[in-house]
Every structure is written in structure tokens, then in C-alpha cells.
Amino acid sequence: MKKIHHNTNGETALSASVLVLNKLFMAIKVVNVKRAFGLLYKNYAEVIAKDNGRFDSYDFIRWVDYSSNGGAREHDEFIHTPGLRIRVPRVIRLTFYDKVPKKKVKFNRKNILARDSYTCQYCGKKYSSSALSVDHVVPRSRGGSTSWTNIVACCHRCNTKKGGRLPREARMRLLKEPIAPKSNPTVSAKIKEEKYNLWKEFCSSGDHLAE
């Protein structure tokens, strides 16, 4: 049975994200660890790693060997099988793909919460993802659209309090007006984390990246 390394915050290594570069080393999207390993195993991609200030590339077999023999750093995560200990890559490069698809920021709950910094836009308190919902500022029953400019992160308590009313009718005020993000808010937030530090070598924000 496969053993999966858990982080100190309770997440598994498989919940990490991997930045994907095209053949020309341009960032194009973000995938989960399972997808990344699938691409590596089929030789569709190689790992890009940086050690001691130097970039190196590894195919799947070399990466497995490197994971077993290389030293682990503070933010490294590993997938464990009965016979292998494989480091979770942070960046992979597609070896045959040189196109740069134009991607719009995906409109979904995950990116809405990230755009609003996991903060209820009414009470101003920060919550975990599971403790937040999304709210239509102008209720759908009153013609409100399901769009970036009418959806905000909202805690369950404030959502219940507001109900099907406008904020002013419920005597509630938005922290800020919701807008459509110019870059992927989920990816932009991850770039700020220490374990995704390598991403900064290839992109400074979530522009044109999909997750």
C-alpha cells in the first residue's frame, strides 16, 4: 500500500501543485502532483530543479534516483511506495510542447476565495476554505449575475444574515467592490509560499496560467 507524506498542516504531498513549462521554458499552467508524475512516467516531461544555484533537468528514472540519494531540504515533500521515496517536483517541463495557450482566469469558487484572501467580505474575518461560502452581492432572485463583479467570499454566518437581500438592506457593507482579477489569484498566492519559491524563476504572477 502506498504511503503518502503529510505536511504539518495536515495536507498530503499529493495536494501540492506543480508548475508546468513548455519546451521553451515558458510557464503555461499548474497541475496536481498525480498529473505531473503521469507526464514524467510517460516521458512527456522532465523535472526542472535548482540546487546550489544551478538548474538541472531529470527524466523520471533520474529523478527517482536523485530523490533517493539527494538530501532533503526544509520544504521538500515526498511520495512513498514500498520500494521508493520520490520527491515531489515543483516545476516540470514538457519536452515536445512549444505553444503558449491563452488562458483566462477560471471563474470558480477556489479562485474567488483566493482573490478575497479567504476573508469574509462582510465581517472582515479570515477563515479556512471549508468555513467560507460565496455570496451573490445582488441576489440571483433580483437579477444578480454569477460573475466576478457580483460574487464574494462570505462566511456562513454572514451569508445567513444577508439572505436574499442587498447588503444595504441587511445593514451590511462590503470590504471592497469585487472585480475580475488580472491574474490567477490561486497561483499568485502560491508563488508567495516558500515551498514554491522556484516558481519565481519562471513567472512573477499567475498571468496566463490555469489551474
Backbone as ProteinMPNN parsed JSONL, in Angstrom:
{"seq_chain_A": "MKKIHHNTNGETALSASVLVLNKLFMAIKVVNVKRAFGLLYKNYAEVIAKDNGRFDSYDFIRWVDYSSNGGAREHDEFIHTPGLRIRVPRVIRLTFYDKVPKKKVKFNRKNILARDSYTCQYCGKKYSSSALSVDHVVPRSRGGSTSWTNIVACCHRCNTKKGGRLPREARMRLLKEPIAPKSNPTVSAKIKEEKYNLWKEFCSSGDHLAE", "coords_chain_A": {"N_chain_A": [[0.843, -1.193, 0.0], [0.477, 2.239, -0.796], [2.247, 4.777, 0.848], [1.678, 8.044, 1.953], [3.217, 11.097, 2.324], [2.555, 13.469, 4.883], [2.021, 16.935, 5.4], [2.841, 19.414, 7.903], [0.541, 20.887, 8.238], [-1.465, 19.133, 7.808], [-2.133, 18.512, 5.217], [-1.751, 16.383, 2.352], [1.129, 15.266, 0.478], [0.348, 14.877, -2.1], [-1.47, 16.865, -2.533], [-0.142, 19.066, -3.281], [0.985, 21.541, -5.703], [2.164, 21.702, -9.101], [4.236, 23.485, -11.238], [3.993, 23.918, -14.718], [6.049, 24.022, -17.518], [6.467, 25.001, -20.956], [8.169, 23.655, -23.865], [9.933, 25.686, -24.356], [10.608, 26.727, -21.948], [8.683, 28.373, -20.829], [6.183, 29.37, -18.586], [3.075, 27.724, -18.434], [0.859, 26.467, -17.237], [-0.674, 25.047, -14.244], [-0.551, 21.981, -12.531], [-1.801, 19.098, -10.703], [-0.019, 16.909, -8.407], [-0.291, 14.189, -9.037], [-0.954, 14.231, -11.788], [1.381, 15.407, -12.759], [3.34, 13.434, -12.189], [2.378, 11.456, -13.859], [2.894, 12.518, -16.41], [5.674, 12.619, -16.289], [6.378, 9.913, -15.981], [5.572, 8.861, -18.43], [7.402, 9.956, -20.044], [6.818, 12.412, -21.179], [7.542, 14.701, -20.053], [10.043, 16.486, -18.113], [11.74, 16.911, -14.985], [12.497, 20.057, -13.596], [14.928, 21.327, -11.621], [16.596, 23.158, -8.988], [19.637, 23.371, -7.528], [22.059, 24.441, -5.288], [22.305, 26.86, -6.679], [22.289, 26.116, -9.31], [20.663, 25.038, -12.292], [19.114, 21.97, -13.139], [18.014, 19.21, -15.17], [15.808, 16.394, -15.1], [14.895, 13.158, -16.091], [12.254, 10.741, -15.507], [13.377, 8.363, -14.341], [15.959, 9.222, -13.53], [15.143, 11.18, -11.743], [13.885, 9.718, -9.735], [16.093, 8.325, -8.756], [17.661, 10.49, -7.907], [16.006, 11.508, -5.929], [16.171, 9.526, -4.013], [18.838, 9.533, -3.283], [19.623, 12.163, -2.92], [19.898, 14.97, -0.666], [17.34, 16.007, 1.594], [15.524, 19.041, 1.691], [14.181, 21.747, 3.714], [11.486, 22.354, 2.883], [10.808, 20.283, 1.222], [8.791, 17.651, -0.101], [7.615, 14.279, -0.076], [6.642, 11.353, -1.911], [5.819, 8.164, -0.902], [6.412, 4.755, -1.623], [6.301, 1.137, -1.291], [8.883, 0.477, -2.212], [10.127, 2.825, -2.988], [11.122, 6.255, -2.612], [10.081, 9.232, -3.476], [10.748, 12.495, -4.422], [8.523, 15.246, -4.435], [8.109, 17.076, -7.327], [8.604, 20.569, -8.086], [8.584, 22.034, -10.4], [7.984, 21.19, -13.764], [8.948, 20.391, -17.14], [7.54, 20.327, -20.312], [8.508, 18.251, -22.901], [7.937, 18.244, -25.625], [6.16, 20.214, -26.303], [5.539, 23.378, -27.493], [3.797, 25.485, -27.627], [1.965, 28.392, -26.507], [-0.743, 28.573, -24.88], [-3.517, 30.79, -24.666], [-4.934, 31.693, -21.716], [-7.776, 32.344, -19.822], [-8.519, 33.592, -16.563], [-9.846, 31.161, -14.556], [-13.195, 31.063, -13.635], [-14.18, 30.215, -10.635], [-15.044, 28.717, -7.443], [-12.737, 28.294, -5.905], [-10.847, 30.156, -6.908], [-12.225, 32.517, -6.41], [-12.281, 32.633, -3.59], [-9.532, 32.789, -3.136], [-8.924, 35.192, -4.426], [-10.207, 36.954, -2.677], [-8.677, 36.619, -0.471], [-9.351, 34.619, 1.371], [-11.102, 35.789, 3.137], [-13.99, 36.903, 4.741], [-16.126, 39.024, 3.054], [-17.819, 40.708, 4.284], [-17.838, 40.675, 7.193], [-15.136, 40.766, 7.591], [-13.449, 38.871, 8.682], [-10.983, 36.266, 8.649], [-11.036, 33.007, 7.254], [-10.915, 29.376, 7.033], [-11.013, 27.48, 3.97], [-13.17, 25.658, 4.017], [-14.897, 26.839, 5.793], [-16.03, 28.923, 4.529], [-18.347, 30.358, 2.21], [-19.745, 31.338, -0.96], [-21.152, 34.416, -1.979], [-23.839, 36.013, -3.672], [-23.75, 39.311, -4.329], [-25.732, 41.105, -5.328], [-28.657, 39.484, -5.148], [-29.508, 36.462, -6.944], [-32.204, 36.118, -7.304], [-33.037, 38.627, -7.699], [-32.063, 39.446, -10.037], [-29.304, 39.411, -10.065], [-26.034, 38.716, -11.327], [-24.008, 35.78, -11.961], [-20.975, 36.262, -11.567], [-17.59, 37.613, -11.674], [-17.809, 40.22, -10.675], [-19.962, 40.209, -9.006], [-19.869, 38.282, -7.108], [-18.731, 37.223, -3.954], [-16.444, 36.186, -1.335], [-17.749, 34.733, 1.599], [-18.595, 34.288, 4.97], [-20.366, 31.629, 6.674], [-22.13, 32.546, 8.62], [-22.544, 35.3, 8.005], [-23.607, 34.974, 5.49], [-26.03, 33.744, 6.009], [-27.231, 35.744, 7.524], [-27.469, 37.851, 5.661], [-29.036, 36.73, 3.638], [-31.55, 36.839, 1.144], [-31.241, 39.495, 0.508], [-30.156, 42.849, -0.45], [-26.891, 44.168, 0.373], [-27.089, 46.7, 1.733], [-29.708, 46.645, 2.577], [-29.614, 44.693, 4.466], [-28.134, 45.938, 6.281], [-25.37, 45.733, 6.005], [-21.964, 45.95, 4.934], [-19.776, 45.905, 2.168], [-16.309, 44.969, 2.161], [-14.712, 45.641, 0.026], [-15.24, 46.473, -3.415], [-16.076, 43.829, -5.583], [-13.965, 42.57, -8.179], [-12.881, 41.516, -11.465], [-10.093, 39.448, -11.518], [-6.788, 40.151, -12.762], [-4.831, 38.3, -12.94], [-4.246, 34.828, -12.17], [-5.54, 34.236, -9.098], [-5.153, 32.158, -7.245], [-2.755, 30.922, -8.04], [-1.025, 33.108, -7.883], [-1.014, 33.523, -5.126], [0.248, 31.207, -4.239], [2.826, 31.492, -5.21], [3.957, 33.142, -3.373], [4.504, 31.5, -1.262], [7.02, 29.727, 0.548], [7.74, 27.117, -0.229], [7.149, 27.063, -2.905], [9.033, 28.602, -4.088], [10.738, 28.299, -6.282], [9.144, 28.752, -8.476], [9.207, 31.448, -8.963], [11.309, 31.88, -10.63], [10.35, 31.53, -13.122], [7.891, 32.747, -13.461], [6.193, 35.702, -12.381], [3.731, 36.182, -11.448], [0.299, 35.014, -11.549], [-0.388, 35.315, -14.215], [-1.792, 34.314, -17.272], [-1.81, 31.669, -16.559], [-3.308, 28.524, -15.874], [-5.285, 26.728, -13.541]], "CA_chain_A": [[0.0, 0.0, 0.0], [1.261, 3.46, -0.911], [2.241, 5.71, 1.964], [1.748, 9.419, 1.477], [3.753, 12.037, 3.303], [1.671, 14.545, 5.296], [2.649, 18.159, 5.862], [2.482, 19.787, 9.27], [-0.807, 21.443, 8.265], [-2.42, 18.063, 7.601], [-2.327, 18.223, 3.808], [-0.859, 15.365, 1.824], [2.041, 15.729, -0.569], [-0.375, 14.839, -3.364], [-2.286, 18.067, -2.681], [0.729, 20.151, -3.746], [0.835, 21.924, -7.106], [3.394, 21.644, -9.896], [4.241, 24.428, -12.352], [4.336, 23.272, -15.989], [6.66, 24.872, -18.543], [6.505, 24.392, -22.28], [9.517, 23.282, -24.316], [10.759, 26.897, -24.378], [10.765, 27.137, -20.549], [7.68, 29.377, -20.505], [5.13, 28.817, -17.728], [1.796, 27.666, -19.151], [-0.253, 26.053, -16.385], [-0.365, 24.367, -12.993], [-1.25, 20.704, -12.426], [-1.593, 18.434, -9.424], [1.147, 16.029, -8.365], [-0.6, 12.945, -9.75], [-0.829, 14.513, -13.21], [2.798, 15.652, -13.043], [4.044, 12.158, -12.224], [1.938, 10.752, -15.062], [3.646, 13.081, -17.533], [7.072, 12.22, -16.137], [6.491, 8.461, -16.191], [5.392, 8.601, -19.863], [8.474, 10.688, -20.73], [6.312, 13.606, -21.835], [8.071, 15.864, -19.342], [11.203, 16.281, -17.258], [11.754, 17.77, -13.81], [13.482, 21.139, -13.548], [15.256, 21.582, -10.21], [17.715, 24.075, -8.789], [20.413, 23.056, -6.341], [23.31, 25.205, -5.205], [22.312, 27.913, -7.682], [22.407, 25.567, -10.663], [19.494, 24.333, -12.787], [19.331, 20.662, -13.753], [16.801, 18.542, -15.622], [15.802, 14.977, -14.757], [13.777, 12.343, -16.537], [11.634, 10.073, -14.371], [14.303, 7.428, -13.694], [16.986, 10.006, -12.842], [14.52, 11.888, -10.625], [13.704, 8.726, -8.672], [17.419, 8.081, -8.191], [18.055, 11.715, -7.218], [15.184, 11.603, -4.729], [16.64, 8.534, -3.037], [20.211, 9.797, -2.865], [19.851, 13.568, -2.609], [19.477, 15.409, 0.657], [16.053, 16.683, 1.655], [15.517, 20.39, 2.238], [13.097, 22.006, 4.672], [10.143, 22.36, 2.317], [10.615, 19.161, 0.314], [7.757, 16.677, 0.219], [7.911, 13.02, -0.733], [5.668, 10.287, -2.065], [6.467, 6.911, -0.512], [5.869, 3.461, -2.003], [7.088, 0.119, -0.587], [10.28, 0.412, -2.616], [10.642, 4.087, -3.485], [10.884, 7.527, -1.92], [10.215, 10.155, -4.596], [10.499, 13.897, -4.081], [7.504, 15.935, -5.234], [8.73, 18.16, -8.094], [7.907, 21.86, -8.056], [8.483, 22.508, -11.779], [8.299, 20.236, -14.815], [8.99, 20.986, -18.483], [7.068, 19.458, -21.383], [9.635, 18.133, -23.832], [7.536, 18.341, -27.03], [5.105, 21.222, -26.46], [6.126, 24.718, -27.531], [2.763, 26.502, -27.764], [1.603, 29.133, -25.301], [-2.18, 28.817, -24.974], [-4.032, 31.931, -23.917], [-5.864, 31.209, -20.704], [-8.448, 33.293, -18.952], [-8.598, 33.124, -15.189], [-11.049, 30.342, -14.413], [-14.155, 31.556, -12.648], [-14.645, 29.136, -9.777], [-15.04, 29.011, -6.009], [-11.365, 28.307, -5.42], [-10.213, 31.426, -7.267], [-12.947, 33.593, -5.724], [-11.79, 32.691, -2.212], [-8.146, 33.262, -3.176], [-8.963, 36.634, -4.745], [-10.625, 37.668, -1.479], [-7.733, 36.272, 0.608], [-10.053, 33.773, 2.341], [-11.658, 36.718, 4.109], [-15.396, 37.257, 4.52], [-16.164, 40.4, 2.563], [-18.769, 41.487, 5.089], [-17.374, 40.86, 8.58], [-13.7, 41.017, 7.565], [-12.69, 37.817, 9.358], [-10.359, 35.28, 7.778], [-11.495, 31.652, 7.557], [-10.446, 28.307, 6.169], [-11.866, 27.31, 2.794], [-14.393, 24.937, 4.364], [-15.758, 27.695, 6.612], [-16.493, 30.011, 3.677], [-19.189, 30.1, 1.051], [-19.71, 32.507, -1.836], [-22.426, 35.139, -1.924], [-24.218, 36.959, -4.722], [-23.987, 40.637, -3.721], [-27.118, 41.299, -5.748], [-29.177, 38.113, -5.218], [-29.974, 35.987, -8.244], [-33.656, 36.314, -7.363], [-33.274, 40.029, -8.055], [-31.369, 39.727, -11.295], [-27.851, 39.432, -9.914], [-25.306, 37.784, -12.193], [-22.976, 34.918, -11.376], [-19.788, 36.79, -12.235], [-16.546, 38.126, -10.787], [-18.175, 41.504, -10.077], [-21.142, 40.083, -8.153], [-19.668, 37.152, -6.2], [-17.684, 37.467, -2.964], [-16.284, 35.214, -0.255], [-18.649, 35.099, 2.688], [-18.698, 33.248, 5.998], [-21.71, 31.065, 6.75], [-22.963, 33.401, 9.466], [-22.93, 36.493, 7.252], [-24.447, 34.536, 4.375], [-27.37, 33.521, 6.569], [-27.753, 37.052, 7.938], [-27.821, 38.651, 4.481], [-30.152, 36.085, 2.953], [-31.83, 37.267, -0.229], [-31.315, 40.955, 0.471], [-28.977, 43.625, -0.815], [-26.108, 44.478, 1.577], [-27.606, 47.864, 2.471], [-30.972, 46.26, 3.195], [-29.264, 43.89, 5.639], [-27.24, 46.779, 7.065], [-24.037, 45.148, 5.884], [-21.147, 46.699, 3.983], [-18.667, 45.167, 1.568], [-14.967, 45.494, 2.418], [-14.287, 46.259, -1.232], [-16.036, 46.053, -4.562], [-15.453, 42.677, -6.276], [-13.538, 42.819, -9.555], [-12.28, 40.372, -12.158], [-8.634, 39.509, -11.35], [-5.986, 40.153, -13.983], [-4.005, 37.102, -12.927], [-4.838, 33.744, -11.399], [-5.285, 34.545, -7.686], [-4.66, 30.979, -6.538], [-1.345, 30.758, -8.395], [-0.298, 34.257, -7.336], [-0.853, 33.313, -3.693], [1.209, 30.128, -4.018], [4.169, 31.986, -5.503], [4.451, 33.789, -2.161], [4.884, 30.481, -0.288], [8.428, 29.352, 0.462], [7.964, 25.849, -0.934], [7.014, 27.287, -4.344], [9.983, 29.663, -4.4], [11.319, 28.075, -7.61], [8.235, 29.282, -9.491], [9.557, 32.841, -9.244], [12.307, 31.897, -11.7], [9.682, 31.387, -14.408], [6.742, 33.643, -13.537], [6.101, 36.574, -11.212], [2.332, 36.204, -11.02], [-0.486, 33.951, -12.171], [-0.823, 35.688, -15.549], [-1.841, 33.316, -18.348], [-1.696, 30.313, -16.046], [-4.579, 27.921, -15.485], [-5.192, 25.668, -12.526]], "C_chain_A": [[0.878, 1.243, 0.0], [1.135, 4.312, 0.346], [2.437, 7.12, 1.423], [2.199, 10.326, 2.6], [2.735, 13.124, 3.604], [2.475, 15.744, 5.774], [2.212, 18.442, 7.29], [1.081, 20.367, 9.342], [-1.867, 20.404, 7.932], [-2.668, 17.723, 6.146], [-1.359, 17.133, 3.369], [0.038, 15.97, 0.752], [1.333, 15.759, -1.914], [-1.245, 16.072, -3.583], [-1.451, 19.263, -3.145], [0.477, 20.424, -5.229], [2.193, 21.921, -7.795], [3.26, 22.601, -11.076], [4.712, 23.705, -13.613], [4.883, 24.314, -16.954], [6.504, 24.206, -19.898], [7.955, 24.109, -22.663], [10.484, 24.463, -24.247], [10.946, 27.493, -22.984], [9.833, 28.29, -20.165], [6.566, 28.728, -19.688], [3.787, 28.857, -18.45], [0.618, 27.251, -18.267], [0.264, 25.412, -15.109], [-1.19, 23.085, -12.949], [-1.033, 20.125, -11.036], [-0.447, 17.441, -9.529], [0.907, 14.737, -9.147], [-0.446, 13.124, -11.248], [0.634, 14.718, -13.597], [3.572, 14.342, -13.138], [3.634, 11.328, -13.44], [2.694, 11.22, -16.285], [5.11, 12.664, -17.487], [7.261, 10.744, -16.478], [6.395, 8.099, -17.679], [6.454, 9.308, -20.707], [7.959, 11.848, -21.575], [6.907, 14.862, -21.212], [9.308, 15.477, -18.552], [11.108, 17.25, -16.079], [12.832, 18.839, -13.974], [13.707, 21.46, -12.066], [16.461, 22.506, -10.13], [18.385, 23.74, -7.466], [21.738, 23.802, -6.397], [23.442, 26.232, -6.325], [22.368, 27.431, -9.112], [21.139, 24.81, -11.041], [19.912, 23.001, -13.412], [17.992, 20.089, -14.175], [16.938, 17.034, -15.385], [14.623, 14.282, -15.423], [13.287, 11.55, -15.331], [12.618, 9.173, -13.616], [15.38, 8.175, -12.917], [16.419, 10.751, -11.636], [14.287, 10.945, -9.438], [15.031, 8.462, -7.971], [17.888, 9.286, -7.378], [17.285, 11.859, -5.904], [15.683, 10.686, -3.628], [17.998, 8.899, -2.464], [20.492, 11.247, -2.478], [19.355, 13.924, -1.224], [18.161, 16.168, 0.597], [16.198, 18.068, 2.28], [14.242, 20.623, 3.042], [11.71, 21.852, 4.084], [9.908, 21.237, 1.301], [9.521, 18.235, 0.83], [8.02, 15.419, -0.599], [6.682, 12.121, -0.828], [6.401, 8.981, -1.762], [5.703, 5.703, -1.043], [6.697, 2.421, -1.254], [8.567, 0.103, -0.954], [10.911, 1.725, -3.012], [10.281, 5.255, -2.567], [11.157, 8.616, -2.953], [9.85, 11.569, -4.164], [9.427, 14.468, -5.001], [8.173, 17.076, -5.992], [7.927, 19.442, -7.967], [7.676, 22.393, -9.474], [8.808, 21.358, -12.727], [8.237, 20.952, -16.163], [8.533, 19.956, -19.506], [8.123, 19.427, -22.479], [9.25, 18.294, -25.3], [6.531, 19.46, -27.3], [5.699, 22.618, -26.406], [5.093, 25.83, -27.697], [2.497, 27.18, -26.424], [0.112, 29.452, -25.386], [-2.599, 30.007, -24.137], [-5.118, 31.443, -22.972], [-6.479, 32.369, -19.937], [-8.45, 32.728, -17.54], [-9.918, 32.394, -15.016], [-11.935, 30.894, -13.302], [-14.685, 30.368, -11.848], [-14.503, 29.542, -8.308], [-13.624, 29.168, -5.47], [-10.692, 29.646, -5.695], [-10.922, 32.628, -6.642], [-12.421, 33.751, -4.295], [-10.354, 33.213, -2.166], [-8.091, 34.75, -3.493], [-9.283, 37.463, -3.509], [-9.809, 37.291, -0.243], [-8.4, 35.475, 1.736], [-10.632, 34.599, 3.49], [-13.105, 37.026, 3.762], [-15.467, 38.73, 4.167], [-17.199, 41.269, 3.271], [-18.247, 41.733, 6.511], [-15.863, 41.082, 8.67], [-12.848, 39.972, 8.255], [-12.158, 36.792, 8.35], [-10.75, 33.883, 8.228], [-10.779, 30.642, 6.669], [-11.426, 28.17, 5.006], [-13.203, 26.668, 3.146], [-15.385, 25.784, 5.166], [-16.299, 28.888, 5.822], [-17.44, 29.5, 2.601], [-19.01, 31.29, 0.12], [-21.104, 33.12, -1.887], [-22.613, 36.004, -3.159], [-24.538, 38.293, -4.047], [-25.408, 41.096, -4.043], [-27.694, 39.907, -5.952], [-29.661, 37.735, -6.619], [-31.474, 36.215, -8.416], [-34.031, 37.738, -7.754], [-32.44, 40.448, -9.256], [-29.859, 39.769, -11.204], [-27.168, 38.371, -10.753], [-24.338, 36.92, -11.391], [-21.672, 35.256, -12.09], [-18.802, 37.307, -11.201], [-17.001, 39.372, -10.03], [-19.408, 41.426, -9.174], [-21.041, 38.923, -7.168], [-18.525, 37.474, -5.247], [-17.605, 36.306, -1.979], [-17.11, 35.685, 0.938], [-18.702, 33.97, 3.706], [-20.152, 32.796, 6.111], [-22.65, 31.962, 7.56], [-23.453, 34.632, 8.708], [-23.842, 36.137, 6.08], [-25.885, 34.345, 4.839], [-28.023, 34.853, 6.938], [-28.233, 37.867, 6.741], [-29.023, 38.06, 3.754], [-30.306, 36.562, 1.528], [-31.94, 38.762, -0.371], [-30.057, 41.582, -0.122], [-28.207, 43.938, 0.466], [-26.692, 45.631, 2.395], [-28.917, 47.534, 3.175], [-30.733, 45.436, 4.461], [-28.343, 44.643, 6.588], [-25.833, 46.17, 7.156], [-23.276, 45.921, 4.81], [-20.01, 45.83, 3.47], [-17.334, 45.806, 1.941], [-14.436, 46.215, 1.189], [-15.172, 45.733, -2.35], [-15.351, 44.887, -5.267], [-15.123, 43.024, -7.723], [-12.987, 41.525, -10.163], [-10.766, 40.473, -12.034], [-7.907, 39.459, -12.686], [-5.088, 38.927, -14.079], [-4.68, 36.062, -12.05], [-4.536, 33.949, -9.916], [-4.753, 33.369, -6.889], [-3.171, 30.789, -6.784], [-0.515, 31.894, -7.81], [-0.036, 34.093, -5.844], [0.204, 32.246, -3.418], [2.641, 30.577, -4.265], [4.795, 32.623, -4.263], [4.891, 32.785, -1.096], [6.321, 30.025, -0.53], [8.636, 28.099, -0.366], [7.803, 25.978, -2.451], [7.972, 28.381, -4.82], [10.568, 29.536, -5.804], [10.436, 28.644, -8.715], [8.611, 30.705, -9.894], [10.586, 32.953, -10.367], [11.64, 31.921, -13.085], [8.435, 32.257, -14.562], [6.651, 34.463, -12.262], [4.684, 36.69, -10.695], [1.607, 35.067, -11.712], [-0.949, 34.292, -13.573], [-0.727, 34.517, -16.521], [-1.65, 31.891, -17.861], [-3.069, 29.814, -15.641], [-4.33, 26.881, -14.432], [-6.569, 25.06, -12.341]], "O_chain_A": [[1.889, 1.302, 0.699], [0.032, 4.536, 0.843], [3.264, 7.349, 0.541], [1.629, 10.319, 3.691], [2.11, 13.652, 2.685], [3.482, 15.593, 6.466], [1.317, 17.782, 7.817], [0.474, 20.345, 10.412], [-3.041, 20.743, 7.788], [-3.348, 16.739, 5.857], [-0.28, 16.979, 3.942], [-0.248, 17.031, 0.198], [1.672, 16.57, -2.776], [-1.711, 16.305, -4.698], [-1.989, 20.346, -3.375], [-0.165, 19.631, -5.916], [3.231, 22.111, -7.161], [2.286, 22.537, -11.826], [5.701, 22.973, -13.586], [4.265, 25.355, -17.18], [6.416, 22.981, -19.983], [8.863, 24.308, -21.856], [11.693, 24.28, -24.099], [11.392, 28.633, -22.85], [10.154, 29.087, -19.284], [6.063, 27.665, -20.052], [3.403, 29.885, -19.008], [-0.515, 27.653, -18.533], [1.469, 25.253, -14.914], [-2.375, 23.088, -13.284], [-0.185, 20.601, -10.281], [0.039, 17.164, -10.625], [1.802, 14.251, -9.838], [0.131, 12.266, -11.917], [1.072, 14.25, -14.648], [4.369, 14.154, -14.057], [4.446, 10.584, -13.988], [3.095, 10.405, -17.116], [5.715, 12.388, -18.522], [8.2, 10.379, -17.185], [7.044, 7.159, -18.14], [6.409, 9.263, -21.937], [8.583, 12.226, -22.567], [6.792, 15.954, -21.768], [9.588, 14.295, -18.347], [10.463, 18.294, -16.179], [13.939, 18.556, -14.433], [12.77, 21.821, -11.354], [17.241, 22.622, -11.075], [17.762, 23.82, -6.408], [22.439, 23.794, -7.409], [24.531, 26.455, -6.855], [22.483, 28.236, -10.036], [20.599, 24.045, -10.242], [20.919, 22.914, -14.114], [16.955, 20.435, -13.609], [18.032, 16.476, -15.458], [13.488, 14.75, -15.335], [13.848, 11.676, -14.242], [12.682, 9.219, -12.387], [15.688, 7.816, -11.781], [17.107, 10.937, -10.633], [14.469, 11.33, -8.283], [15.089, 8.385, -6.744], [18.445, 9.128, -6.292], [17.844, 12.282, -4.892], [15.624, 11.031, -2.448], [18.285, 8.615, -1.301], [21.474, 11.533, -1.793], [18.485, 13.247, -0.676], [17.907, 16.897, -0.362], [16.907, 18.242, 3.272], [13.337, 19.789, 3.044], [10.835, 21.272, 4.727], [8.9, 21.25, 0.595], [9.351, 18.06, 2.036], [8.585, 15.49, -1.69], [5.81, 12.125, 0.042], [7.476, 8.726, -2.303], [4.479, 5.639, -0.924], [7.702, 2.775, -0.638], [9.413, -0.239, -0.127], [12.097, 1.765, -3.341], [9.277, 5.233, -1.855], [12.311, 8.897, -3.276], [8.775, 11.804, -3.611], [9.426, 14.204, -6.203], [8.752, 17.964, -5.367], [6.713, 19.406, -7.766], [6.706, 23.109, -9.727], [9.786, 20.638, -12.525], [7.569, 21.975, -16.311], [9.066, 18.848, -19.564], [8.579, 20.477, -22.932], [10.128, 18.464, -26.146], [6.096, 19.625, -28.439], [6.293, 23.006, -25.4], [5.459, 26.99, -27.888], [2.765, 26.624, -25.36], [-0.26, 30.5, -25.914], [-2.097, 30.21, -23.031], [-6.106, 30.847, -23.402], [-5.775, 33.261, -19.464], [-8.39, 31.512, -17.353], [-10.982, 32.945, -15.297], [-11.481, 31.153, -12.187], [-15.531, 29.612, -12.326], [-13.918, 30.576, -7.986], [-13.349, 30.067, -4.676], [-10.041, 30.208, -4.814], [-10.287, 33.648, -6.373], [-12.151, 34.864, -3.846], [-9.997, 33.983, -1.274], [-7.303, 35.486, -2.9], [-8.715, 38.536, -3.306], [-10.194, 37.599, 0.885], [-8.056, 35.637, 2.907], [-10.649, 34.172, 4.644], [-13.414, 37.37, 2.621], [-14.938, 39.579, 4.884], [-17.421, 42.42, 2.897], [-18.221, 42.873, 6.974], [-15.362, 41.534, 9.7], [-11.641, 40.163, 8.402], [-12.799, 36.496, 7.341], [-10.795, 33.596, 9.424], [-10.127, 31.002, 5.689], [-12.541, 28.689, 5.062], [-14.247, 27.08, 2.64], [-16.576, 25.475, 5.208], [-16.954, 29.763, 6.388], [-17.34, 28.359, 2.149], [-18.192, 32.168, 0.398], [-22.108, 32.409, -1.843], [-21.676, 36.646, -3.634], [-25.495, 38.387, -3.279], [-26.185, 41.431, -3.149], [-27.253, 39.202, -6.86], [-30.156, 38.575, -7.371], [-31.955, 36.47, -9.52], [-35.179, 38.024, -8.095], [-32.151, 41.627, -9.463], [-29.195, 40.128, -12.176], [-27.667, 37.253, -10.877], [-23.912, 37.283, -10.295], [-21.309, 34.624, -13.083], [-19.12, 37.425, -10.018], [-16.626, 39.566, -8.874], [-19.853, 42.441, -8.639], [-22.007, 38.61, -6.473], [-17.471, 37.943, -5.675], [-18.56, 35.548, -1.808], [-17.162, 36.876, 1.245], [-18.841, 32.807, 3.328], [-21.062, 33.509, 5.688], [-23.823, 32.113, 7.218], [-24.636, 34.969, 8.762], [-24.738, 36.903, 5.724], [-26.832, 34.731, 4.154], [-29.212, 35.062, 6.696], [-29.286, 38.502, 6.802], [-29.914, 38.784, 3.311], [-29.328, 36.679, 0.789], [-32.639, 39.259, -1.254], [-29.029, 40.923, -0.273], [-28.803, 43.972, 1.542], [-26.777, 45.54, 3.62], [-29.207, 48.076, 4.242], [-31.529, 45.469, 5.4], [-27.836, 44.086, 7.562], [-25.216, 46.108, 8.219], [-23.876, 46.476, 3.89], [-19.364, 45.113, 4.234], [-17.23, 47.029, 2.03], [-13.796, 47.261, 1.293], [-15.776, 44.667, -2.229], [-14.149, 44.954, -5.526], [-15.901, 43.688, -8.407], [-12.672, 40.571, -9.451], [-10.197, 41.497, -12.413], [-8.358, 38.803, -13.625], [-4.64, 38.56, -15.164], [-5.582, 36.383, -11.276], [-3.377, 33.845, -9.514], [-3.979, 33.559, -5.951], [-2.41, 30.528, -5.852], [0.58, 31.663, -7.296], [1.026, 34.471, -5.349], [0.973, 32.369, -2.464], [3.567, 30.1, -3.608], [6.017, 32.642, -4.119], [5.567, 33.155, -0.136], [6.777, 29.949, -1.671], [9.6, 28.013, -1.127], [8.259, 25.116, -3.201], [7.731, 29.013, -5.849], [10.863, 30.544, -6.447], [10.938, 28.983, -9.787], [8.367, 31.12, -11.027], [10.718, 34.01, -10.985], [12.265, 32.279, -14.082], [7.973, 32.48, -15.681], [6.991, 33.979, -11.183], [4.457, 37.239, -9.617], [2.23, 34.246, -12.386], [-1.836, 33.614, -14.092], [0.287, 33.822, -16.581], [-1.359, 30.997, -18.655], [-3.894, 30.572, -15.13], [-3.289, 26.225, -14.425], [-6.737, 24.146, -11.534]]}, "name": "protein", "num_of_chains": 1, "seq": "MKKIHHNTNGETALSASVLVLNKLFMAIKVVNVKRAFGLLYKNYAEVIAKDNGRFDSYDFIRWVDYSSNGGAREHDEFIHTPGLRIRVPRVIRLTFYDKVPKKKVKFNRKNILARDSYTCQYCGKKYSSSALSVDHVVPRSRGGSTSWTNIVACCHRCNTKKGGRLPREARMRLLKEPIAPKSNPTVSAKIKEEKYNLWKEFCSSGDHLAE"}
